[in-house]
Structures are given as structure tokens and as C-alpha cells.
Amino acid sequence: MLILEWRSGKRCALPWARLIDATLEDGELLLSFVGREVTFYGLNLGGLLDSVVECRLEKVWELPDDYRPPADLKRPCVSKIEVRESDC
């Protein structure tokens, strides 16, 4: 399962078995599941995509609104998570 956690405290778990595909473009990572699409916004999201490909991503959470990452940050930094219903 992939656990998503918003800064509000809301949590959601999605089954990896329903993952259709993953796309990284223009600083956004889109995960398409059967019936839902999850978009992550932030920095260094290639690291999240690598974790998806390697089947080791377990949890993603939004950072606080006031968090400002250092300029030399190398790890993924998620500022916003959106989940939408999809037709797939």
C-alpha cells in the first residue's frame, strides 16, 4: 500500500496492485491508479519515481506550508498532493 498524508492530518492508502503508470514531467509526478490519479508537486521528485520503480515507496507526506528547502537539497520534497477520480 502507498500511504498519503496531508498536512491537515488526512490520510489515505492506495493499493500498489492498482497502479497503472507513473509519469514525471515539469516538476510533477503523476501516479495513475485504477479509478484515481495522484499528483505530487515539489522538488527532486525523480527520487520518488525511482522508489516507485523499485517497489520501495511506502509513504509520502506534504511538508508544512512554511517549509523552505535548502538550495542544495538532494532528496524529494513534496509541497502538495492532489488526488482525483479518474476514468481508468
C-alpha positions in Angstrom: 0.0 0.0 0.0 1.0 3.6 -0.6 0.1 5.9 2.3 -0.5 9.5 1.6 -0.6 12.1 4.4 -1.6 15.7 4.1 -0.5 18.5 6.4 -4.1 18.7 7.7 -3.8 15.2 9.1 -5.9 13.5 6.4 -4.5 10.1 5.4 -5.2 7.7 2.5 -3.9 4.3 1.5 -3.8 3.1 -2.1 -3.1 -0.4 -3.2 0.0 -0.8 -5.4 -1.7 -3.6 -7.3 -3.9 -0.9 -8.9 -1.0 1.2 -10.2 -1.3 1.7 -14.0 1.6 4.0 -14.7 3.8 6.8 -13.4 4.9 10.0 -15.2 7.4 12.6 -14.1 7.2 15.9 -16.1 7.8 19.6 -15.3 8.3 19.1 -11.5 5.1 17.0 -11.2 4.9 13.2 -10.5 1.6 11.6 -11.7 0.7 8.2 -10.4 -2.3 6.7 -12.2 -4.2 4.0 -10.3 -7.4 2.3 -11.3 -10.1 4.9 -10.5 -7.7 7.6 -9.2 -4.8 9.8 -10.1 -2.4 11.1 -7.6 -0.2 14.2 -8.4 2.8 15.2 -6.3 4.2 18.7 -6.6 7.6 19.6 -5.3 11.4 19.2 -5.8 13.6 16.3 -6.7 10.6 14.1 -7.5 12.8 11.8 -9.6 13.7 10.1 -6.3 10.1 9.3 -5.7 9.7 7.9 -9.2 12.8 5.7 -8.6 11.2 4.4 -5.4 8.0 3.6 -7.3 10.0 1.7 -9.9 12.0 -0.2 -7.3 8.8 -1.1 -5.3 10.0 0.6 -2.1 7.9 3.7 -1.7 5.6 3.3 1.3 4.6 6.8 2.5 4.5 10.3 1.1 3.5 13.4 3.1 3.2 17.1 2.4 5.7 19.3 4.1 4.4 22.3 6.2 3.4 25.4 4.3 6.2 27.4 5.8 9.0 24.9 5.0 11.7 26.3 2.7 14.1 23.6 1.5 17.8 24.4 1.4 19.2 25.2 -2.1 21.4 22.0 -2.0 18.6 19.6 -1.2 19.1 16.3 -2.9 16.1 14.3 -1.6 12.5 14.5 -2.7 10.4 17.3 -1.2 6.6 17.2 -1.6 4.8 20.5 -1.2 1.4 19.4 -2.3 -0.5 16.1 -3.0 -3.7 16.1 -5.1 -5.9 13.0 -5.6 -8.6 13.0 -8.3 -11.1 10.4 -9.5 -10.2 9.0 -13.0 -12.0 7.1 -15.7 -9.4 4.3 -15.7 
